[in-house]
């Protein structure tokens, strides 16, 4: 059976843990070459690289803070040197660093979350588009990992994070208008409650209890379940999916 991403080359930001790591491994299994971007988690990124290589992928890891344009430019130059071009960009990097109610926040807290979850995607995309344009493929994709928080407003103390993820959803629409003429599809993936290190850092309480109350399938999702959707969207099987949001949330109960 032919691999869905055979011969494709990808940058995945925030790929050392969680959804990013699962995506890198899934891409490798499906035949893609991958750049595993990380910032602080070098040991975890190395494990992802080793796993990807064991699946036959031409996989590299590269440290870059994706809120820093100079470091992103180095990431892009590294990718150009290794691959020449890319067909897939996954803007996955993002985080909820601390839950705070509005009156507990300050401007630095706000800007930090906007930069990490939204501005980073702008910086990476702007600098990576030339690599996408260099590819001769007739089907290329930018996949932005937003969140169910973009439409629900997020959980307690997550206003800045939810706002940034909402902006990422809108950024997707705007990019699709600009880039579709170049055979670059742009899609948002909207994960729901997924068990990853994100929730440990964000101190999300009683994940399974929350899932039982809020999700029709009565469970939290796995990073691998989101990664499978991302891989499909990056493949030519999804060649007519563009400028939209794909929810991977188990059936989220609104309201």
C-alpha positions in Angstrom: 0.0 0.0 0.0 1.5 3.4 -1.0 2.3 5.7 1.8 0.1 8.9 1.7 3.0 11.4 2.1 5.6 9.6 0.2 8.3 12.0 -1.0 6.8 15.0 0.8 8.9 17.2 3.0 7.6 19.0 6.1 8.4 21.5 8.9 6.5 20.8 12.1 6.8 23.4 14.8 6.6 22.4 18.5 7.2 18.8 17.5 9.0 17.5 20.6 5.9 16.5 22.6 2.1 16.1 22.3 0.3 16.6 19.0 3.5 17.9 17.3 5.5 14.8 18.2 2.7 12.5 17.2 2.4 14.3 13.9 6.1 14.0 13.1 6.0 10.3 13.8 2.8 9.8 11.7 4.3 11.8 8.8 7.4 9.6 9.0 5.3 6.5 8.9 3.5 7.8 5.8 6.8 8.5 4.0 7.5 12.2 4.7 10.8 13.7 5.5 10.4 16.0 8.5 12.1 18.9 10.3 11.3 18.5 14.0 11.3 22.0 15.5 11.7 22.3 19.3 12.7 25.0 21.7 13.4 23.7 25.2 12.7 19.9 25.0 15.8 18.6 23.3 15.7 15.2 24.8 12.1 14.6 23.8 12.8 16.0 20.3 15.7 13.5 20.0 13.4 10.6 20.8 10.9 11.8 18.2 13.8 12.0 15.6 15.0 8.5 16.4 11.5 7.1 16.1 10.9 8.9 12.8 14.2 7.6 11.5 13.3 4.1 12.5 10.3 4.4 10.3 12.5 5.3 7.3 12.1 9.1 7.4 14.9 11.6 6.6 14.3 13.4 9.9 16.2 16.3 11.4 15.7 18.3 14.6 16.2 22.0 14.9 16.1 24.3 17.9 14.3 27.6 17.3 12.1 29.8 19.4 9.3 30.4 16.8 8.5 33.8 18.4 12.0 35.0 17.4 12.2 35.8 13.7 16.0 35.5 13.5 15.8 32.0 14.9 13.0 31.1 12.5 15.1 32.3 9.6 17.8 30.0 10.7 15.2 27.1 10.8 14.1 27.9 7.3 17.7 28.1 6.0 18.5 24.8 7.7 15.4 23.3 6.0 16.4 24.7 2.6 19.9 23.2 3.0 18.5 19.8 3.9 15.5 19.5 1.6 15.6 22.4 -0.9 11.8 22.9 -0.5 8.8 21.7 1.4 5.3 20.7 0.6 3.9 20.8 4.1 4.0 23.3 7.0 2.4 22.5 10.3 2.1 25.4 12.7 1.7 23.5 15.9 3.7 25.4 18.4 1.7 27.0 21.2 0.8 26.8 24.8 -1.2 28.0 27.8 1.6 28.9 30.2 -0.7 29.7 33.2 -4.4 30.1 33.8 -5.3 33.6 35.0 -8.5 35.5 35.2 -8.6 38.8 33.4 -8.0 41.0 36.5 -5.0 38.8 37.4 -3.2 39.3 34.1 -0.9 42.1 32.9 0.1 43.2 29.4 3.1 41.0 29.4 1.0 37.9 30.1 -1.3 38.9 27.2 1.4 39.6 24.7 3.3 36.4 25.6 0.3 34.2 24.8 -0.6 36.1 21.6 3.0 35.8 20.4 3.4 32.1 21.3 0.1 31.0 19.8 -0.5 33.4 16.9 2.4 35.7 16.0 4.6 32.6 15.9 2.5 31.2 13.0 2.8 34.5 11.2 6.6 34.5 11.5 7.0 30.9 10.5 4.6 31.0 7.6 6.0 34.3 6.2 9.5 32.9 6.2 8.5 29.4 5.0 6.3 30.3 2.0 9.3 30.6 -0.3 10.1 27.0 0.5 6.6 26.0 -0.4 6.7 28.0 -3.6 9.9 26.3 -4.6 8.2 22.9 -4.6 6.9 21.7 -8.0 4.1 19.8 -6.3 0.6 20.6 -7.4 -0.7 20.1 -3.9 0.9 21.8 -0.9 -0.6 22.5 2.5 -0.2 24.8 5.5 -2.0 23.3 8.5 -2.5 25.6 11.5 -3.3 23.9 14.8 -5.9 26.0 16.5 -8.2 24.8 19.3 -11.8 24.2 20.2 -11.1 27.2 22.5 -11.3 29.4 19.4 -15.0 28.9 19.3 -15.9 28.2 23.0 -13.7 30.9 24.6 -11.6 28.3 26.3 -11.7 27.0 29.9 -11.2 29.0 33.1 -8.3 31.5 32.9 -7.6 31.0 29.2 -8.9 34.2 27.6 -5.6 35.2 26.0 -4.9 31.6 24.7 -8.4 31.3 23.3 -8.2 34.7 21.6 -4.9 33.8 20.0 -6.3 30.5 18.7 -9.3 32.4 17.3 -6.9 34.7 15.5 -5.2 31.6 14.1 -8.5 30.4 12.7 -9.0 33.8 10.9 -5.4 33.8 9.8 -6.1 30.5 8.0 -9.0 32.0 6.0 -6.9 35.1 5.0 -3.9 32.9 4.0 -6.1 30.6 1.9 -7.2 33.6 -0.2 -3.6 34.6 -0.9 -2.0 31.2 -1.4 -4.6 29.0 -3.1 -3.5 30.4 -6.5 -0.1 28.8 -5.9 -1.6 25.3 -5.1 -1.1 25.9 -1.3 -4.1 24.8 0.7 -4.5 26.3 4.2 -6.6 24.6 6.9 -7.2 24.9 10.6 -7.3 21.8 12.8 -9.4 22.3 16.0 -8.5 19.8 18.7 -10.8 19.4 21.6 -9.7 17.9 24.9 -6.6 15.9 24.0 -4.4 14.2 26.6 -0.9 15.9 26.2 1.7 17.6 28.4 -0.2 20.8 27.6 -2.8 20.0 30.2 -0.2 19.2 32.9 1.4 22.6 32.4 -1.9 24.4 32.2 -3.1 22.6 35.3 -6.3 21.4 33.7 -8.1 19.6 36.5 -9.9 16.2 36.2 -9.5 15.8 32.4 -11.5 12.6 32.2 -14.3 14.0 34.3 -14.4 17.1 32.1 -14.4 14.9 29.0 -17.3 12.8 30.4 -19.4 15.9 30.9 -18.4 17.9 27.7 -17.7 15.3 25.0 -20.3 13.1 23.3 -17.8 10.2 23.1 -17.3 10.5 26.9 -13.5 10.5 26.8 -10.5 12.7 26.1 -8.7 12.2 22.8 -5.2 11.1 22.1 -2.5 13.0 20.3 -2.2 10.3 17.7 -5.9 10.7 16.8 -5.3 14.4 15.9 -2.1 13.5 14.1 -3.9 11.0 11.8 -6.3 13.9 10.7 -3.3 16.2 10.1 -1.6 13.6 7.9 -4.8 13.1 5.9 -5.2 16.8 5.4 -1.6 17.1 4.3 -2.1 14.4 1.7 -3.4 14.6 -1.8 -6.5 12.6 -0.7 -7.6 16.0 0.9 -6.8 18.0 -2.2 -10.2 19.7 -2.3 -10.2 20.7 1.4 -9.2 24.3 1.9 -9.9 27.4 3.9 -11.8 25.6 6.6 -11.7 24.2 10.1 -11.6 20.5 10.9 -12.7 19.7 14.4 -11.1 16.7 16.2 -13.1 16.9 19.4 -15.1 13.7 20.0 -18.3 15.8 19.6 -18.0 18.8 21.8 -21.1 19.8 23.7 -21.5 23.6 23.2 -23.1 25.8 25.8 
